[in-house]
Amino acid sequence: MAGEIRVNQYQADESAARIESAAGYFRNSPLVPQDTRTTIPANANGRAAYGRSQSCMEELGSALDQEVRNIRSLNAAFTEFDEMMGELAKTGSRHMTIRAAE
């Protein structure tokens, strides 16, 4: 059928798992205590930049986690839709059919 949507549930689950695994690398990693002791302004600026970069990494990880949930939700929705269409095909047309008497 033209325009048919085919969803490979296994592949969608595998993709979600790979994204979820990648998201694990995007977590906030605080500086060790030795890196926080300094009197040099450049080091303070470096710490601030590091903190901002860690915040961005954490946000990216959270966005990836949301995408994993979206993929899994969409996969479940397609499964439900497929089951509903299968049931509809079993019951036939939803419109009454009028036929002429022979």
C-alpha positions as CSV (number, residue, x, y, z in Angstrom):
1,M,0.0,0.0,0.0
2,A,1.3,3.5,-0.9
3,G,2.1,5.7,2.0
4,E,2.4,2.8,4.4
5,I,4.3,3.4,7.6
6,R,6.6,0.6,8.7
7,V,8.0,0.6,12.2
8,N,10.6,-1.9,13.3
9,Q,10.0,-2.1,17.1
10,Y,13.2,-3.9,17.8
11,Q,15.3,-1.3,15.9
12,A,13.4,1.6,17.6
13,D,14.1,0.0,21.0
14,E,17.8,-0.5,20.1
15,S,18.1,3.1,19.0
16,A,16.5,4.3,22.2
17,A,18.9,2.2,24.2
18,R,21.9,3.6,22.3
19,I,20.8,7.2,22.9
20,E,20.1,6.4,26.5
21,S,23.6,5.0,26.8
22,A,25.1,8.1,25.2
23,A,23.2,10.3,27.5
24,G,25.1,8.8,30.4
25,Y,28.2,10.6,29.2
26,F,26.5,14.0,29.5
27,R,26.4,14.3,33.3
28,N,27.7,17.1,35.5
29,S,31.2,16.3,36.7
30,P,32.3,18.8,39.5
31,L,35.9,19.9,39.9
32,V,38.0,18.2,42.5
33,P,38.7,20.2,45.6
34,Q,42.3,21.0,44.6
35,D,40.9,22.8,41.5
36,T,38.8,25.2,43.5
37,R,41.7,26.7,45.6
38,T,43.4,29.5,43.8
39,T,44.0,33.2,44.0
40,I,44.7,33.7,40.2
41,P,41.7,35.4,38.4
42,A,42.4,33.3,35.3
43,N,41.8,30.1,37.3
44,A,38.6,31.5,38.6
45,N,37.5,32.4,35.1
46,G,38.5,28.9,34.0
47,R,36.4,27.4,36.8
48,A,33.4,29.5,35.8
49,A,33.7,28.4,32.2
50,Y,34.1,24.8,33.3
51,G,30.9,25.1,35.4
52,R,29.0,26.6,32.4
53,S,30.2,23.8,30.1
54,Q,29.2,21.2,32.6
55,S,25.7,22.8,32.9
56,C,25.3,22.7,29.1
57,M,26.5,19.0,29.1
58,E,23.9,18.2,31.7
59,E,21.2,19.9,29.7
60,L,22.1,18.0,26.6
61,G,22.0,14.7,28.6
62,S,18.5,15.7,29.9
63,A,17.4,16.4,26.3
64,L,18.7,13.1,25.2
65,D,16.8,11.4,28.0
66,Q,13.6,13.1,26.8
67,E,14.2,11.9,23.3
68,V,14.6,8.4,24.5
69,R,11.2,8.7,26.2
70,N,9.7,10.2,23.0
71,I,11.0,7.3,20.9
72,R,9.7,4.7,23.3
73,S,6.3,6.5,23.5
74,L,6.0,6.7,19.8
75,N,6.9,3.1,19.4
76,A,4.2,2.1,21.9
77,A,1.7,4.4,20.1
78,F,2.5,2.7,16.7
79,T,2.0,-0.7,18.3
80,E,-1.3,0.4,19.7
81,F,-2.3,1.9,16.4
82,D,-1.3,-1.3,14.6
83,E,-3.4,-3.4,16.9
84,M,-6.4,-1.1,16.5
85,M,-6.1,-1.3,12.7
86,G,-5.9,-5.1,12.9
87,E,-9.1,-5.1,15.0
88,L,-10.8,-2.7,12.5
89,A,-9.9,-5.0,9.6
90,K,-11.4,-8.0,11.4
91,T,-14.7,-6.2,12.0
92,G,-15.0,-4.8,8.5
93,S,-16.3,-1.5,7.4
94,R,-17.7,0.9,10.0
95,H,-20.3,2.2,7.4
96,M,-23.5,0.3,6.8
97,T,-23.8,-1.1,3.3
98,I,-27.1,-1.1,1.5
99,R,-27.6,-3.7,-1.2
100,A,-30.4,-4.1,-3.7
101,A,-32.7,-7.1,-3.3
102,E,-32.3,-9.7,-5.9
